[in-house]
Amino acid sequence: MYDRVVRGALGRRSGEKFWLPLRTVLREDDSIVDRLRELRATSEIGPDVSLLRTLDVAIWMQEHGQPEAVLDAET
């Protein structure tokens, strides 16, 4: 889940801590987790995919110029 694409999208530098800050944000902001659940439910990735993997897919889609996959779930 954490690679150069995700690191760049989140504005992280190589070597910076990633997992603990991500854990903190996800535990403190229920709206992010709720949004990931919505994306998973309305996308083609399927209900068996973890929310962490859903986040990964959403970031990759955004970074590769396919935000409609993420934005379509808002309508």
PQR file of N, CA, C, O and H, with PARSE charges and radii, in Angstrom:
ATOM      1  N   MET A   1       0.818  -1.191   0.000 -0.4000 1.5000
ATOM      2  CA  MET A   1       0.000   0.000   0.000 -0.0000 2.0000
ATOM      3  C   MET A   1       0.856   1.246   0.000  0.5500 1.7000
ATOM      4  O   MET A   1       0.461   2.261  -0.575 -0.5500 1.4000
ATOM      5  N   TYR A   2       2.007   1.199   0.623 -0.4000 1.5000
ATOM      6  CA  TYR A   2       2.842   2.394   0.681 -0.0000 2.0000
ATOM      7  C   TYR A   2       3.974   2.267  -0.328  0.5500 1.7000
ATOM      8  O   TYR A   2       4.879   1.447  -0.173 -0.5500 1.4000
ATOM      9  H   TYR A   2       2.328   0.375   1.090  0.4000 1.0000
ATOM     10  N   ASP A   3       3.906   3.085  -1.354 -0.4000 1.5000
ATOM     11  CA  ASP A   3       4.921   3.080  -2.388 -0.0000 2.0000
ATOM     12  C   ASP A   3       5.174   4.521  -2.814  0.5500 1.7000
ATOM     13  O   ASP A   3       4.681   5.456  -2.183 -0.5500 1.4000
ATOM     14  H   ASP A   3       3.171   3.751  -1.480  0.4000 1.0000
ATOM     15  N   ARG A   4       5.935   4.698  -3.879 -0.4000 1.5000
ATOM     16  CA  ARG A   4       6.289   6.059  -4.304 -0.0000 2.0000
ATOM     17  C   ARG A   4       5.071   6.876  -4.712  0.5500 1.7000
ATOM     18  O   ARG A   4       5.047   8.088  -4.499 -0.5500 1.4000
ATOM     19  H   ARG A   4       6.335   3.939  -4.392  0.4000 1.0000
ATOM     20  N   VAL A   5       4.066   6.241  -5.291 -0.4000 1.5000
ATOM     21  CA  VAL A   5       2.860   6.959  -5.718 -0.0000 2.0000
ATOM     22  C   VAL A   5       2.102   7.479  -4.499  0.5500 1.7000
ATOM     23  O   VAL A   5       1.727   8.650  -4.443 -0.5500 1.4000
ATOM     24  H   VAL A   5       4.085   5.256  -5.464  0.4000 1.0000
ATOM     25  N   VAL A   6       1.885   6.615  -3.547 -0.4000 1.5000
ATOM     26  CA  VAL A   6       1.169   7.012  -2.324 -0.0000 2.0000
ATOM     27  C   VAL A   6       1.977   8.048  -1.555  0.5500 1.7000
ATOM     28  O   VAL A   6       1.430   9.049  -1.092 -0.5500 1.4000
ATOM     29  H   VAL A   6       2.190   5.663  -3.593  0.4000 1.0000
ATOM     30  N   ARG A   7       3.272   7.810  -1.421 -0.4000 1.5000
ATOM     31  CA  ARG A   7       4.143   8.754  -0.707 -0.0000 2.0000
ATOM     32  C   ARG A   7       4.055  10.131  -1.354  0.5500 1.7000
ATOM     33  O   ARG A   7       3.904  11.129  -0.648 -0.5500 1.4000
ATOM     34  H   ARG A   7       3.716   6.997  -1.797  0.4000 1.0000
ATOM     35  N   GLY A   8       4.144  10.206  -2.672 -0.4000 1.5000
ATOM     36  CA  GLY A   8       4.061  11.494  -3.365 -0.0000 2.0000
ATOM     37  C   GLY A   8       2.700  12.145  -3.236  0.5500 1.7000
ATOM     38  O   GLY A   8       2.602  13.357  -3.041 -0.5500 1.4000
ATOM     39  H   GLY A   8       4.266   9.396  -3.244  0.4000 1.0000
ATOM     40  N   ALA A   9       1.645  11.345  -3.343 -0.4000 1.5000
ATOM     41  CA  ALA A   9       0.283  11.878  -3.252 -0.0000 2.0000
ATOM     42  C   ALA A   9       0.004  12.479  -1.879  0.5500 1.7000
ATOM     43  O   ALA A   9      -0.743  13.449  -1.752 -0.5500 1.4000
ATOM     44  H   ALA A   9       1.724  10.360  -3.501  0.4000 1.0000
ATOM     45  N   LEU A  10       0.606  11.898  -0.869 -0.4000 1.5000
ATOM     46  CA  LEU A  10       0.375  12.376   0.494 -0.0000 2.0000
ATOM     47  C   LEU A  10       1.423  13.391   0.944  0.5500 1.7000
ATOM     48  O   LEU A  10       1.400  13.859   2.083 -0.5500 1.4000
ATOM     49  H   LEU A  10       1.213  11.110  -0.972  0.4000 1.0000
ATOM     50  N   GLY A  11       2.339  13.723   0.041 -0.4000 1.5000
ATOM     51  CA  GLY A  11       3.343  14.741   0.363 -0.0000 2.0000
ATOM     52  C   GLY A  11       4.360  14.290   1.387  0.5500 1.7000
ATOM     53  O   GLY A  11       4.879  15.100   2.155 -0.5500 1.4000
ATOM     54  H   GLY A  11       2.358  13.343  -0.883  0.4000 1.0000
ATOM     55  N   ARG A  12       4.642  13.016   1.399 -0.4000 1.5000
ATOM     56  CA  ARG A  12       5.621  12.478   2.352 -0.0000 2.0000
ATOM     57  C   ARG A  12       6.984  12.397   1.680  0.5500 1.7000
ATOM     58  O   ARG A  12       7.086  12.265   0.460 -0.5500 1.4000
ATOM     59  H   ARG A  12       4.220  12.359   0.775  0.4000 1.0000
ATOM     60  N   ARG A  13       8.021  12.478   2.490 -0.4000 1.5000
ATOM     61  CA  ARG A  13       9.374  12.285   1.985 -0.0000 2.0000
ATOM     62  C   ARG A  13       9.838  10.884   2.347  0.5500 1.7000
ATOM     63  O   ARG A  13       9.380  10.300   3.329 -0.5500 1.4000
ATOM     64  H   ARG A  13       7.939  12.585   3.481  0.4000 1.0000
ATOM     65  N   SER A  14      10.732  10.364   1.559 -0.4000 1.5000
ATOM     66  CA  SER A  14      11.293   9.047   1.829 -0.0000 2.0000
ATOM     67  C   SER A  14      11.894   9.037   3.234  0.5500 1.7000
ATOM     68  O   SER A  14      12.620   9.955   3.615 -0.5500 1.4000
ATOM     69  H   SER A  14      11.103  10.839   0.761  0.4000 1.0000
ATOM     70  N   GLY A  15      11.589   8.006   3.983 -0.4000 1.5000
ATOM     71  CA  GLY A  15      12.119   7.881   5.336 -0.0000 2.0000
ATOM     72  C   GLY A  15      11.212   8.452   6.416  0.5500 1.7000
ATOM     73  O   GLY A  15      11.393   8.158   7.598 -0.5500 1.4000
ATOM     74  H   GLY A  15      10.999   7.260   3.673  0.4000 1.0000
ATOM     75  N   GLU A  16      10.236   9.268   6.021 -0.4000 1.5000
ATOM     76  CA  GLU A  16       9.298   9.807   7.011 -0.0000 2.0000
ATOM     77  C   GLU A  16       8.390   8.694   7.508  0.5500 1.7000
ATOM     78  O   GLU A  16       8.076   7.751   6.783 -0.5500 1.4000
ATOM     79  H   GLU A  16      10.089   9.507   5.061  0.4000 1.0000
ATOM     80  N   LYS A  17       7.984   8.824   8.739 -0.4000 1.5000
ATOM     81  CA  LYS A  17       7.045   7.850   9.287 -0.0000 2.0000
ATOM     82  C   LYS A  17       5.718   7.966   8.546  0.5500 1.7000
ATOM     83  O   LYS A  17       5.285   9.062   8.188 -0.5500 1.4000
ATOM     84  H   LYS A  17       8.239   9.591   9.329  0.4000 1.0000
ATOM     85  N   PHE A  18       5.087   6.830   8.323 -0.4000 1.5000
ATOM     86  CA  PHE A  18       3.842   6.807   7.574 -0.0000 2.0000
ATOM     87  C   PHE A  18       2.728   6.110   8.327  0.5500 1.7000
ATOM     88  O   PHE A  18       1.635   6.659   8.462 -0.5500 1.4000
ATOM     89  H   PHE A  18       5.439   5.940   8.614  0.4000 1.0000
ATOM     90  N   TRP A  19       2.987   4.919   8.814 -0.4000 1.5000
ATOM     91  CA  TRP A  19       1.929   4.087   9.376 -0.0000 2.0000
ATOM     92  C   TRP A  19       1.316   4.654  10.643  0.5500 1.7000
ATOM     93  O   TRP A  19       0.093   4.639  10.785 -0.5500 1.4000
ATOM     94  H   TRP A  19       3.875   4.473   8.704  0.4000 1.0000
ATOM     95  N   LEU A  20       2.124   5.151  11.568 -0.4000 1.5000
ATOM     96  CA  LEU A  20       1.550   5.690  12.807 -0.0000 2.0000
ATOM     97  C   LEU A  20       0.722   6.949  12.560  0.5500 1.7000
ATOM     98  O   LEU A  20      -0.375   7.062  13.107 -0.5500 1.4000
ATOM     99  H   LEU A  20       3.117   5.162  11.453  0.4000 1.0000
ATOM    100  N   PRO A  21       1.206   7.903  11.757 -0.5600 1.5000
ATOM    101  CA  PRO A  21       0.343   9.059  11.450  0.2800 2.0000
ATOM    102  C   PRO A  21      -0.939   8.660  10.729  0.5500 1.7000
ATOM    103  O   PRO A  21      -2.000   9.223  11.000 -0.5500 1.4000
ATOM    104  N   LEU A  22      -0.855   7.693   9.810 -0.4000 1.5000
ATOM    105  CA  LEU A  22      -2.057   7.236   9.118 -0.0000 2.0000
ATOM    106  C   LEU A  22      -3.033   6.613  10.113  0.5500 1.7000
ATOM    107  O   LEU A  22      -4.231   6.896  10.075 -0.5500 1.4000
ATOM    108  H   LEU A  22       0.007   7.236   9.590  0.4000 1.0000
ATOM    109  N   ARG A  23      -2.528   5.784  10.983 -0.4000 1.5000
ATOM    110  CA  ARG A  23      -3.371   5.150  12.008 -0.0000 2.0000
ATOM    111  C   ARG A  23      -4.063   6.216  12.864  0.5500 1.7000
ATOM    112  O   ARG A  23      -5.257   6.117  13.146 -0.5500 1.4000
ATOM    113  H   ARG A  23      -1.556   5.554  11.014  0.4000 1.0000
ATOM    114  N   THR A  24      -3.312   7.217  13.265 -0.4000 1.5000
ATOM    115  CA  THR A  24      -3.866   8.287  14.100 -0.0000 2.0000
ATOM    116  C   THR A  24      -4.996   9.012  13.380  0.5500 1.7000
ATOM    117  O   THR A  24      -6.061   9.236  13.956 -0.5500 1.4000
ATOM    118  H   THR A  24      -2.342   7.297  13.036  0.4000 1.0000
ATOM    119  N   VAL A  25      -4.767   9.379  12.120 -0.4000 1.5000
ATOM    120  CA  VAL A  25      -5.783  10.092  11.352 -0.0000 2.0000
ATOM    121  C   VAL A  25      -7.035   9.239  11.193  0.5500 1.7000
ATOM    122  O   VAL A  25      -8.149   9.730  11.377 -0.5500 1.4000
ATOM    123  H   VAL A  25      -3.902   9.197  11.652  0.4000 1.0000
ATOM    124  N   LEU A  26      -6.860   7.969  10.852 -0.4000 1.5000
ATOM    125  CA  LEU A  26      -8.018   7.098  10.637 -0.0000 2.0000
ATOM    126  C   LEU A  26      -8.797   6.843  11.919  0.5500 1.7000
ATOM    127  O   LEU A  26     -10.014   6.665  11.882 -0.5500 1.4000
ATOM    128  H   LEU A  26      -5.956   7.570  10.701  0.4000 1.0000
ATOM    129  N   ARG A  27      -8.105   6.827  13.045 -0.4000 1.5000
ATOM    130  CA  ARG A  27      -8.802   6.624  14.323 -0.0000 2.0000
ATOM    131  C   ARG A  27      -9.501   7.882  14.811  0.5500 1.7000
ATOM    132  O   ARG A  27     -10.503   7.802  15.521 -0.5500 1.4000
ATOM    133  H   ARG A  27      -7.116   6.972  13.074  0.4000 1.0000
ATOM    134  N   GLU A  28      -8.976   9.047  14.432 -0.4000 1.5000
ATOM    135  CA  GLU A  28      -9.520  10.312  14.929 -0.0000 2.0000
ATOM    136  C   GLU A  28     -10.609  10.904  14.037  0.5500 1.7000
ATOM    137  O   GLU A  28     -11.401  11.726  14.498 -0.5500 1.4000
ATOM    138  H   GLU A  28      -8.162   9.112  13.855  0.4000 1.0000
ATOM    139  N   ASP A  29     -10.659  10.501  12.777 -0.4000 1.5000
ATOM    140  CA  ASP A  29     -11.612  11.112  11.850 -0.0000 2.0000
ATOM    141  C   ASP A  29     -12.502  10.035  11.222  0.5500 1.7000
ATOM    142  O   ASP A  29     -12.141   9.411  10.224 -0.5500 1.4000
ATOM    143  H   ASP A  29     -10.016   9.833  12.403  0.4000 1.0000
ATOM    144  N   ASP A  30     -13.662   9.836  11.829 -0.4000 1.5000
ATOM    145  CA  ASP A  30     -14.592   8.819  11.342 -0.0000 2.0000
ATOM    146  C   ASP A  30     -15.078   9.107   9.930  0.5500 1.7000
ATOM    147  O   ASP A  30     -15.467   8.185   9.214 -0.5500 1.4000
ATOM    148  H   ASP A  30     -13.954  10.343  12.639  0.4000 1.0000
ATOM    149  N   SER A  31     -15.062  10.367   9.518 -0.4000 1.5000
ATOM    150  CA  SER A  31     -15.562  10.694   8.183 -0.0000 2.0000
ATOM    151  C   SER A  31     -14.687  10.079   7.098  0.5500 1.7000
ATOM    152  O   SER A  31     -15.192   9.736   6.029 -0.5500 1.4000
ATOM    153  H   SER A  31     -14.746  11.116  10.100  0.4000 1.0000
ATOM    154  N   ILE A  32     -13.394   9.931   7.347 -0.4000 1.5000
ATOM    155  CA  ILE A  32     -12.506   9.306   6.366 -0.0000 2.0000
ATOM    156  C   ILE A  32     -12.860   7.833   6.218  0.5500 1.7000
ATOM    157  O   ILE A  32     -12.964   7.321   5.104 -0.5500 1.4000
ATOM    158  H   ILE A  32     -12.984  10.209   8.216  0.4000 1.0000
ATOM    159  N   VAL A  33     -13.041   7.166   7.328 -0.4000 1.5000
ATOM    160  CA  VAL A  33     -13.394   5.746   7.300 -0.0000 2.0000
ATOM    161  C   VAL A  33     -14.768   5.564   6.654  0.5500 1.7000
ATOM    162  O   VAL A  33     -14.966   4.639   5.866 -0.5500 1.4000
ATOM    163  H   VAL A  33     -12.956   7.582   8.233  0.4000 1.0000
ATOM    164  N   ASP A  34     -15.708   6.436   6.982 -0.4000 1.5000
ATOM    165  CA  ASP A  34     -17.038   6.370   6.360 -0.0000 2.0000
ATOM    166  C   ASP A  34     -16.944   6.546   4.848  0.5500 1.7000
ATOM    167  O   ASP A  34     -17.605   5.834   4.092 -0.5500 1.4000
ATOM    168  H   ASP A  34     -15.547   7.187   7.622  0.4000 1.0000
ATOM    169  N   ARG A  35     -16.121   7.498   4.410 -0.4000 1.5000
ATOM    170  CA  ARG A  35     -15.962   7.740   2.975 -0.0000 2.0000
ATOM    171  C   ARG A  35     -15.333   6.537   2.284  0.5500 1.7000
ATOM    172  O   ARG A  35     -15.731   6.181   1.175 -0.5500 1.4000
ATOM    173  H   ARG A  35     -15.585   8.077   5.024  0.4000 1.0000
ATOM    174  N   LEU A  36     -14.362   5.913   2.925 -0.4000 1.5000
ATOM    175  CA  LEU A  36     -13.755   4.708   2.354 -0.0000 2.0000
ATOM    176  C   LEU A  36     -14.783   3.587   2.236  0.5500 1.7000
ATOM    177  O   LEU A  36     -14.779   2.837   1.260 -0.5500 1.4000
ATOM    178  H   LEU A  36     -14.039   6.202   3.826  0.4000 1.0000
ATOM    179  N   ARG A  37     -15.660   3.474   3.224 -0.4000 1.5000
ATOM    180  CA  ARG A  37     -16.728   2.465   3.148 -0.0000 2.0000
ATOM    181  C   ARG A  37     -17.661   2.757   1.971  0.5500 1.7000
ATOM    182  O   ARG A  37     -18.070   1.842   1.257 -0.5500 1.4000
ATOM    183  H   ARG A  37     -15.664   4.083   4.017  0.4000 1.0000
ATOM    184  N   GLU A  38     -17.995   4.031   1.772 -0.4000 1.5000
ATOM    185  CA  GLU A  38     -18.852   4.423   0.643 -0.0000 2.0000
ATOM    186  C   GLU A  38     -18.184   4.084  -0.685  0.5500 1.7000
ATOM    187  O   GLU A  38     -18.810   3.519  -1.581 -0.5500 1.4000
ATOM    188  H   GLU A  38     -17.662   4.774   2.352  0.4000 1.0000
ATOM    189  N   LEU A  39     -16.917   4.433  -0.796 -0.4000 1.5000
ATOM    190  CA  LEU A  39     -16.179   4.148  -2.033 -0.0000 2.0000
ATOM    191  C   LEU A  39     -16.153   2.655  -2.320  0.5500 1.7000
ATOM    192  O   LEU A  39     -16.375   2.229  -3.454 -0.5500 1.4000
ATOM    193  H   LEU A  39     -16.409   4.892  -0.067  0.4000 1.0000
ATOM    194  N   ARG A  40     -15.886   1.878  -1.308 -0.4000 1.5000
ATOM    195  CA  ARG A  40     -15.840   0.422  -1.487 -0.0000 2.0000
ATOM    196  C   ARG A  40     -17.200  -0.118  -1.915  0.5500 1.7000
ATOM    197  O   ARG A  40     -17.287  -0.981  -2.789 -0.5500 1.4000
ATOM    198  H   ARG A  40     -15.706   2.224  -0.388  0.4000 1.0000
ATOM    199  N   ALA A  41     -18.250   0.390  -1.301 -0.4000 1.5000
ATOM    200  CA  ALA A  41     -19.598  -0.104  -1.596 -0.0000 2.0000
ATOM    201  C   ALA A  41     -20.075   0.271  -2.993  0.5500 1.7000
ATOM    202  O   ALA A  41     -20.853  -0.465  -3.601 -0.5500 1.4000
ATOM    203  H   ALA A  41     -18.179   1.091  -0.591  0.4000 1.0000
ATOM    204  N   THR A  42     -19.619   1.398  -3.501 -0.4000 1.5000
ATOM    205  CA  THR A  42     -20.111   1.879  -4.790 -0.0000 2.0000
ATOM    206  C   THR A  42     -19.125   1.660  -5.933  0.5500 1.7000
ATOM    207  O   THR A  42     -19.372   2.096  -7.058 -0.5500 1.4000
ATOM    208  H   THR A  42     -18.988   1.996  -3.007  0.4000 1.0000
ATOM    209  N   SER A  43     -18.031   0.999  -5.656 -0.4000 1.5000
ATOM    210  CA  SER A  43     -17.028   0.761  -6.696 -0.0000 2.0000
ATOM    211  C   SER A  43     -17.074  -0.684  -7.160  0.5500 1.7000
ATOM    212  O   SER A  43     -17.884  -1.484  -6.692 -0.5500 1.4000
ATOM    213  H   SER A  43     -17.831   0.645  -4.742  0.4000 1.0000
ATOM    214  N   GLU A  44     -16.202  -0.992  -8.075 -0.4000 1.5000
ATOM    215  CA  GLU A  44     -16.123  -2.342  -8.606 -0.0000 2.0000
ATOM    216  C   GLU A  44     -15.114  -3.202  -7.862  0.5500 1.7000
ATOM    217  O   GLU A  44     -14.886  -4.346  -8.252 -0.5500 1.4000
ATOM    218  H   GLU A  44     -15.545  -0.342  -8.456  0.4000 1.0000
ATOM    219  N   ILE A  45     -14.505  -2.686  -6.802 -0.4000 1.5000
ATOM    220  CA  ILE A  45     -13.459  -3.467  -6.136 -0.0000 2.0000
ATOM    221  C   ILE A  45     -14.012  -4.560  -5.237  0.5500 1.7000
ATOM    222  O   ILE A  45     -13.302  -5.519  -4.934 -0.5500 1.4000
ATOM    223  H   ILE A  45     -14.690  -1.756  -6.484  0.4000 1.0000
ATOM    224  N   GLY A  46     -15.248  -4.443  -4.808 -0.4000 1.5000
ATOM    225  CA  GLY A  46     -15.894  -5.519  -4.068 -0.0000 2.0000
ATOM    226  C   GLY A  46     -15.857  -5.373  -2.563  0.5500 1.7000
ATOM    227  O   GLY A  46     -14.971  -4.718  -2.013 -0.5500 1.4000
ATOM    228  H   GLY A  46     -15.825  -3.665  -5.054  0.4000 1.0000
ATOM    229  N   PRO A  47     -16.822  -5.985  -1.900 -0.5600 1.5000
ATOM    230  CA  PRO A  47     -16.972  -5.840  -0.450  0.2800 2.0000
ATOM    231  C   PRO A  47     -15.911  -6.578   0.368  0.5500 1.7000
ATOM    232  O   PRO A  47     -15.758  -6.305   1.559 -0.5500 1.4000
ATOM    233  N   ASP A  48     -15.187  -7.497  -0.241 -0.4000 1.5000
ATOM    234  CA  ASP A  48     -14.174  -8.253   0.496 -0.0000 2.0000
ATOM    235  C   ASP A  48     -12.834  -7.531   0.573  0.5500 1.7000
ATOM    236  O   ASP A  48     -11.910  -8.007   1.234 -0.5500 1.4000
ATOM    237  H   ASP A  48     -15.311  -7.719  -1.208  0.4000 1.0000
ATOM    238  N   VAL A  49     -12.724  -6.400  -0.091 -0.4000 1.5000
ATOM    239  CA  VAL A  49     -11.489  -5.630  -0.102 -0.0000 2.0000
ATOM    240  C   VAL A  49     -11.414  -4.791   1.169  0.5500 1.7000
ATOM    241  O   VAL A  49     -12.405  -4.179   1.569 -0.5500 1.4000
ATOM    242  H   VAL A  49     -13.474  -6.014  -0.627  0.4000 1.0000
ATOM    243  N   SER A  50     -10.250  -4.759   1.802 -0.4000 1.5000
ATOM    244  CA  SER A  50     -10.088  -3.996   3.038 -0.0000 2.0000
ATOM    245  C   SER A  50     -10.202  -2.493   2.778  0.5500 1.7000
ATOM    246  O   SER A  50     -10.034  -2.030   1.649 -0.5500 1.4000
ATOM    247  H   SER A  50      -9.445  -5.256   1.478  0.4000 1.0000
ATOM    248  N   LEU A  51     -10.486  -1.750   3.829 -0.4000 1.5000
ATOM    249  CA  LEU A  51     -10.557  -0.294   3.702 -0.0000 2.0000
ATOM    250  C   LEU A  51      -9.182   0.291   3.391  0.5500 1.7000
ATOM    251  O   LEU A  51      -9.079   1.301   2.695 -0.5500 1.4000
ATOM    252  H   LEU A  51     -10.623  -2.125   4.746  0.4000 1.0000
ATOM    253  N   LEU A  52      -8.139  -0.332   3.897 -0.4000 1.5000
ATOM    254  CA  LEU A  52      -6.790   0.125   3.601 -0.0000 2.0000
ATOM    255  C   LEU A  52      -6.488  -0.032   2.109  0.5500 1.7000
ATOM    256  O   LEU A  52      -5.906   0.860   1.492 -0.5500 1.4000
ATOM    257  H   LEU A  52      -8.222  -1.152   4.462  0.4000 1.0000
ATOM    258  N   ARG A  53      -6.877  -1.146   1.548 -0.4000 1.5000
ATOM    259  CA  ARG A  53      -6.686  -1.362   0.104 -0.0000 2.0000
ATOM    260  C   ARG A  53      -7.571  -0.410  -0.697  0.5500 1.7000
ATOM    261  O   ARG A  53      -7.171   0.056  -1.764 -0.5500 1.4000
ATOM    262  H   ARG A  53      -7.350  -1.870   2.049  0.4000 1.0000
ATOM    263  N   THR A  54      -8.765  -0.118  -0.194 -0.4000 1.5000
ATOM    264  CA  THR A  54      -9.650   0.849  -0.844 -0.0000 2.0000
ATOM    265  C   THR A  54      -8.975   2.218  -0.899  0.5500 1.7000
ATOM    266  O   THR A  54      -9.033   2.900  -1.922 -0.5500 1.4000
ATOM    267  H   THR A  54      -9.090  -0.496   0.673  0.4000 1.0000
ATOM    268  N   LEU A  55      -8.343   2.617   0.190 -0.4000 1.5000
ATOM    269  CA  LEU A  55      -7.604   3.880   0.223 -0.0000 2.0000
ATOM    270  C   LEU A  55      -6.486   3.863  -0.808  0.5500 1.7000
ATOM    271  O   LEU A  55      -6.284   4.847  -1.519 -0.5500 1.4000
ATOM    272  H   LEU A  55      -8.296   2.064   1.022  0.4000 1.0000
ATOM    273  N   ASP A  56      -5.772   2.777  -0.895 -0.4000 1.5000
ATOM    274  CA  ASP A  56      -4.693   2.629  -1.859 -0.0000 2.0000
ATOM    275  C   ASP A  56      -5.204   2.792  -3.291  0.5500 1.7000
ATOM    276  O   ASP A  56      -4.612   3.518  -4.090 -0.5500 1.4000
ATOM    277  H   ASP A  56      -5.936   1.977  -0.318  0.4000 1.0000
ATOM    278  N   VAL A  57      -6.301   2.114  -3.607 -0.4000 1.5000
ATOM    279  CA  VAL A  57      -6.881   2.200  -4.952 -0.0000 2.0000
ATOM    280  C   VAL A  57      -7.320   3.634  -5.247  0.5500 1.7000
ATOM    281  O   VAL A  57      -7.067   4.141  -6.340 -0.5500 1.4000
ATOM    282  H   VAL A  57      -6.782   1.524  -2.958  0.4000 1.0000
ATOM    283  N   ALA A  58      -7.969   4.289  -4.296 -0.4000 1.5000
ATOM    284  CA  ALA A  58      -8.441   5.661  -4.506 -0.0000 2.0000
ATOM    285  C   ALA A  58      -7.271   6.607  -4.770  0.5500 1.7000
ATOM    286  O   ALA A  58      -7.354   7.466  -5.648 -0.5500 1.4000
ATOM    287  H   ALA A  58      -8.175   3.877  -3.408  0.4000 1.0000
ATOM    288  N   ILE A  59      -6.194   6.457  -4.022 -0.4000 1.5000
ATOM    289  CA  ILE A  59      -5.021   7.314  -4.221 -0.0000 2.0000
ATOM    290  C   ILE A  59      -4.415   7.057  -5.597  0.5500 1.7000
ATOM    291  O   ILE A  59      -4.096   7.998  -6.324 -0.5500 1.4000
ATOM    292  H   ILE A  59      -6.126   5.759  -3.309  0.4000 1.0000
ATOM    293  N   TRP A  60      -4.257   5.792  -5.950 -0.4000 1.5000
ATOM    294  CA  TRP A  60      -3.687   5.457  -7.255 -0.0000 2.0000
ATOM    295  C   TRP A  60      -4.548   5.996  -8.394  0.5500 1.7000
ATOM    296  O   TRP A  60      -4.018   6.539  -9.364 -0.5500 1.4000
ATOM    297  H   TRP A  60      -4.516   5.028  -5.360  0.4000 1.0000
ATOM    298  N   MET A  61      -5.861   5.854  -8.288 -0.4000 1.5000
ATOM    299  CA  MET A  61      -6.755   6.344  -9.337 -0.0000 2.0000
ATOM    300  C   MET A  61      -6.612   7.861  -9.483  0.5500 1.7000
ATOM    301  O   MET A  61      -6.533   8.379 -10.597 -0.5500 1.4000
ATOM    302  H   MET A  61      -6.291   5.413  -7.500  0.4000 1.0000
ATOM    303  N   GLN A  62      -6.581   8.551  -8.376 -0.4000 1.5000
ATOM    304  CA  GLN A  62      -6.435  10.009  -8.391 -0.0000 2.0000
ATOM    305  C   GLN A  62      -5.107  10.404  -9.020  0.5500 1.7000
ATOM    306  O   GLN A  62      -5.058  11.297  -9.866 -0.5500 1.4000
ATOM    307  H   GLN A  62      -6.645   8.130  -7.471  0.4000 1.0000
ATOM    308  N   GLU A  63      -4.049   9.754  -8.615 -0.4000 1.5000
ATOM    309  CA  GLU A  63      -2.717  10.103  -9.095 -0.0000 2.0000
ATOM    310  C   GLU A  63      -2.486   9.735 -10.562  0.5500 1.7000
ATOM    311  O   GLU A  63      -1.622  10.318 -11.216 -0.5500 1.4000
ATOM    312  H   GLU A  63      -4.088   9.028  -7.928  0.4000 1.0000
ATOM    313  N   HIS A  64      -3.234   8.797 -11.068 -0.4000 1.5000
ATOM    314  CA  HIS A  64      -3.079   8.391 -12.460 -0.0000 2.0000
ATOM    315  C   HIS A  64      -4.165   8.979 -13.358  0.5500 1.7000
ATOM    316  O   HIS A  64      -4.471   8.444 -14.424 -0.5500 1.4000
ATOM    317  H   HIS A  64      -3.936   8.323 -10.537  0.4000 1.0000
ATOM    318  N   GLY A  65      -4.741  10.094 -12.901 -0.4000 1.5000
ATOM    319  CA  GLY A  65      -5.660  10.841 -13.745 -0.0000 2.0000
ATOM    320  C   GLY A  65      -7.008  10.201 -13.955  0.5500 1.7000
ATOM    321  O   GLY A  65      -7.657  10.444 -14.972 -0.5500 1.4000
ATOM    322  H   GLY A  65      -4.493  10.529 -12.035  0.4000 1.0000
ATOM    323  N   GLN A  66      -7.440   9.391 -13.018 -0.4000 1.5000
ATOM    324  CA  GLN A  66      -8.750   8.755 -13.126 -0.0000 2.0000
ATOM    325  C   GLN A  66      -9.595   9.047 -11.890  0.5500 1.7000
ATOM    326  O   GLN A  66     -10.136   8.127 -11.276 -0.5500 1.4000
ATOM    327  H   GLN A  66      -6.912   9.193 -12.192  0.4000 1.0000
ATOM    328  N   PRO A  67      -9.710  10.321 -11.524 -0.5600 1.5000
ATOM    329  CA  PRO A  67     -10.472  10.644 -10.311  0.2800 2.0000
ATOM    330  C   PRO A  67     -11.948  10.323 -10.424  0.5500 1.7000
ATOM    331  O   PRO A  67     -12.642  10.233  -9.411 -0.5500 1.4000
ATOM    332  N   GLU A  68     -12.445  10.148 -11.663 -0.4000 1.5000
ATOM    333  CA  GLU A  68     -13.866   9.840 -11.808 -0.0000 2.0000
ATOM    334  C   GLU A  68     -14.228   8.542 -11.077  0.5500 1.7000
ATOM    335  O   GLU A  68     -15.368   8.373 -10.645 -0.5500 1.4000
ATOM    336  H   GLU A  68     -11.882  10.221 -12.486  0.4000 1.0000
ATOM    337  N   ALA A  69     -13.289   7.652 -10.940 -0.4000 1.5000
ATOM    338  CA  ALA A  69     -13.557   6.411 -10.208 -0.0000 2.0000
ATOM    339  C   ALA A  69     -13.830   6.722  -8.745  0.5500 1.7000
ATOM    340  O   ALA A  69     -14.612   6.030  -8.092 -0.5500 1.4000
ATOM    341  H   ALA A  69     -12.362   7.789 -11.291  0.4000 1.0000
ATOM    342  N   VAL A  70     -13.199   7.740  -8.244 -0.4000 1.5000
ATOM    343  CA  VAL A  70     -13.412   8.158  -6.862 -0.0000 2.0000
ATOM    344  C   VAL A  70     -14.603   9.100  -6.783  0.5500 1.7000
ATOM    345  O   VAL A  70     -15.434   8.980  -5.883 -0.5500 1.4000
ATOM    346  H   VAL A  70     -12.564   8.302  -8.774  0.4000 1.0000
ATOM    347  N   LEU A  71     -14.691  10.028  -7.710 -0.4000 1.5000
ATOM    348  CA  LEU A  71     -15.738  11.051  -7.666 -0.0000 2.0000
ATOM    349  C   LEU A  71     -17.111  10.499  -7.999  0.5500 1.7000
ATOM    350  O   LEU A  71     -18.110  10.983  -7.467 -0.5500 1.4000
ATOM    351  H   LEU A  71     -14.016  10.126  -8.442  0.4000 1.0000
ATOM    352  N   ASP A  72     -17.189   9.501  -8.864 -0.4000 1.5000
ATOM    353  CA  ASP A  72     -18.482   8.931  -9.219 -0.0000 2.0000
ATOM    354  C   ASP A  72     -19.238   8.408  -8.015  0.5500 1.7000
ATOM    355  O   ASP A  72     -20.469   8.411  -8.013 -0.5500 1.4000
ATOM    356  H   ASP A  72     -16.378   9.107  -9.296  0.4000 1.0000
ATOM    357  N   ALA A  73     -18.540   7.967  -7.008 -0.4000 1.5000
ATOM    358  CA  ALA A  73     -19.185   7.426  -5.823 -0.0000 2.0000
ATOM    359  C   ALA A  73     -19.890   8.525  -5.028  0.5500 1.7000
ATOM    360  O   ALA A  73     -20.725   8.227  -4.173 -0.5500 1.4000
ATOM    361  H   ALA A  73     -17.540   7.965  -7.010  0.4000 1.0000
ATOM    362  N   GLU A  74     -19.565   9.787  -5.298 -0.4000 1.5000
ATOM    363  CA  GLU A  74     -20.190  10.889  -4.565 -0.0000 2.0000
ATOM    364  C   GLU A  74     -21.576  11.211  -5.096  0.5500 1.7000
ATOM    365  O   GLU A  74     -22.363  11.856  -4.404 -0.5500 1.4000
ATOM    366  H   GLU A  74     -18.886  10.028  -5.991  0.4000 1.0000
ATOM    367  N   THR A  75     -21.888  10.782  -6.295 -0.4000 1.5000
ATOM    368  CA  THR A  75     -23.170  11.146  -6.885 -0.0000 2.0000
ATOM    369  C   THR A  75     -24.257  10.165  -6.522  0.5500 1.7000
ATOM    370  O   THR A  75     -25.402  10.329  -6.941 -0.5500 1.4000
ATOM    371  H   THR A  75     -21.249  10.258  -6.857  0.4000 1.0000
TER
END
